[in-house]
Amino acid sequence: MFETMQDRRRGCRADVRTVFGATADLYYEHWGEFFHLAIFEQEDGCVDWDAALERTHQRYFQAIGGAHARRILELACGGGAFSAWMAERTSADVLGVDISDAQLAHAYKRLKKKQLANLRFIEHDIMHIAELDEAPFDAAVWLDAACYLPDKHAALKGVATRLHKGARLLLVDWCRAKRPTALQEEMLLEPFYGYWGIPAMETVGGYEQAFKAAGFRVLELEDLSERVASNWERGYQIALKALAEPTTVERLAEVAVNTIKYGRQAVQLAKNQFNAAMFAKAAADAGLLRYVYFLAEKE
Ligand SMILES: C[S@@+](CC[C@H](N)C(=O)[O-])C[C@H]1O[C@@H](n2cnc3c(N)ncnc32)[C@H](O)[C@@H]1O
C-alpha cells in the first residue's frame, strides 16, 4: 500500500518514453490509432465513434487553416495518424515530432505504407522544441499531450519560437478543475497522474496566462468535457474487456520484448493502464478532468 501521496506518485511514475514504449501497442490493439478523443454533437447519442472522430479532425484542420498552410507542425504526433490524415488533405509540408521511439515506429510504418511525399517525422523532446532545426511553421496542432510535460509554460514559449507571426496553434489538452478538494486530489487526481505518467495537469486559467506570456492571443477557448464524456466510458469498457481476454502467445511475446527493452516495470506499466482508464473516467465524472480546446494565434 502507498503510505502518502508522494509515495503513490513515486510508485507509479516512469518517464514518458518508457510509459509509451511499454503501453503503446496495447492502445493500438484495443483503442485505435488516434490517441485523442472524439467530440460528439449533442444529437449523436454517442453512437458512431469513427464518424465523430472524422468530424473532430475536420474541425481541427479547419481551425489551423490546414488547407492553405505551407508548413504544419504536429507536436507530440504519437503514431502519426493525424499527421498523415492532414498530409493527405493538403499540399503543405507536415512534420510530426514525438519523444517516443515506440510511437514513432508506428509513424514510420505508416509513412512507408502511405508514401506521402509531404510527410515527415522526427524524434524530439518538446521541452527543447526551440532547438528544432527547421524553418518556421505557419500552423501547429498539439493534441492530448501537453499534460505530460513537466513545464507547460516553458514549452509554449519554445513552441512560439518555431512559428511565424500570425501562425495558428491548436492546443487540445487534459486540464484540471480549478479547485479540487484535498481529498479529490489525493483519491482521484494523484493516482490518475501516476498511472498515466502525467506530472500534473494545468488549469484553463494557467494556460491562458501561459499563452499570453509566450506571445499568443487566444482566439477560441472551449471546454469540451461534456461532449467527450463517452470517450472515457469507452476507454473504461475497453479496459474491462481487455482484462477478460485470455492471454495469447502473441501477447506474452510482446510483454517479453517490452521487458527486455524497458525493464521489469514494463509489465506493471501495462497493468497500470486498467487503473488509468478507471481513474480517468472517475476524474471526468467528478468534473475534475476537463478536456479543453484552445485556438491561439502567434502575435
Ligand atoms: C496521448 S498521446 C497523443 C498522441 C497524438 N497527439 C494523438 O493525438 O494521437 C501523447 C503523446 O505525447 C508524447 N509526448 C509526451 N511528452 C513529450 C515530449 N516531451 N516531447 C514530445 N512528445 C511527447 C508521447 O510520446 C505520446 O506519443
The ligand as an SDF file (V2000), in Angstrom:
LIG
                    3D

 27 29  0  0  0  0  0  0  0  0999 V2000
   -1.8490   10.5660  -25.6030 C   0  0  0  0  0  0  0  0  0  0  0  0
   -0.5620   10.5660  -26.7880 S   0  0  0  0  0  0  0  0  0  0  0  0
   -1.2340   11.6370  -28.0490 C   0  0  0  0  0  0  0  0  0  0  0  0
   -0.5810   11.3680  -29.3910 C   0  0  0  0  0  0  0  0  0  0  0  0
   -1.1560   12.1660  -30.5640 C   0  0  0  0  0  0  0  0  0  0  0  0
   -1.1210   13.5870  -30.3230 N   0  0  0  0  0  0  0  0  0  0  0  0
   -2.5770   11.7470  -30.8340 C   0  0  0  0  0  0  0  0  0  0  0  0
   -3.4830   12.5320  -30.5410 O   0  0  0  0  0  0  0  0  0  0  0  0
   -2.7820   10.6290  -31.3370 O   0  0  0  0  0  0  0  0  0  0  0  0
    0.6690   11.6240  -26.0340 C   0  0  0  0  0  0  0  0  0  0  0  0
    1.9490   11.6960  -26.8440 C   0  0  0  0  0  0  0  0  0  0  0  0
    2.7700   12.7310  -26.2760 O   0  0  0  0  0  0  0  0  0  0  0  0
    4.1080   12.3430  -26.4770 C   0  0  0  0  0  0  0  0  0  0  0  0
    4.9530   13.1540  -25.5980 N   0  0  0  0  0  0  0  0  0  0  0  0
    4.8960   13.2560  -24.2510 C   0  0  0  0  0  0  0  0  0  0  0  0
    5.8540   14.0880  -23.7940 N   0  0  0  0  0  0  0  0  0  0  0  0
    6.5300   14.5280  -24.8770 C   0  0  0  0  0  0  0  0  0  0  0  0
    7.6410   15.4140  -25.0520 C   0  0  0  0  0  0  0  0  0  0  0  0
    8.2480   15.9750  -24.0080 N   0  0  0  0  0  0  0  0  0  0  0  0
    8.0600   15.6620  -26.3020 N   0  0  0  0  0  0  0  0  0  0  0  0
    7.4570   15.0740  -27.3730 C   0  0  0  0  0  0  0  0  0  0  0  0
    6.4300   14.2130  -27.2670 N   0  0  0  0  0  0  0  0  0  0  0  0
    5.9590   13.9410  -26.0390 C   0  0  0  0  0  0  0  0  0  0  0  0
    4.0930   10.8660  -26.1360 C   0  0  0  0  0  0  0  0  0  0  0  0
    5.2400   10.1940  -26.5900 O   0  0  0  0  0  0  0  0  0  0  0  0
    2.8080   10.4320  -26.8320 C   0  0  0  0  0  0  0  0  0  0  0  0
    3.0400    9.9850  -28.1380 O   0  0  0  0  0  0  0  0  0  0  0  0
  1  2  1  0
  2  3  1  0
  2 10  1  0
  3  4  1  0
  4  5  1  0
  5  6  1  0
  5  7  1  0
  7  8  2  0
  7  9  1  0
 10 11  1  0
 11 12  1  0
 11 26  1  0
 12 13  1  0
 13 14  1  0
 13 24  1  0
 14 15  1  0
 14 23  1  0
 15 16  2  0
 16 17  1  0
 17 18  1  0
 17 23  2  0
 18 19  1  0
 18 20  2  0
 20 21  1  0
 21 22  2  0
 22 23  1  0
 24 25  1  0
 24 26  1  0
 26 27  1  0
M  CHG  2   2   1   9  -1
M  END
$$$$
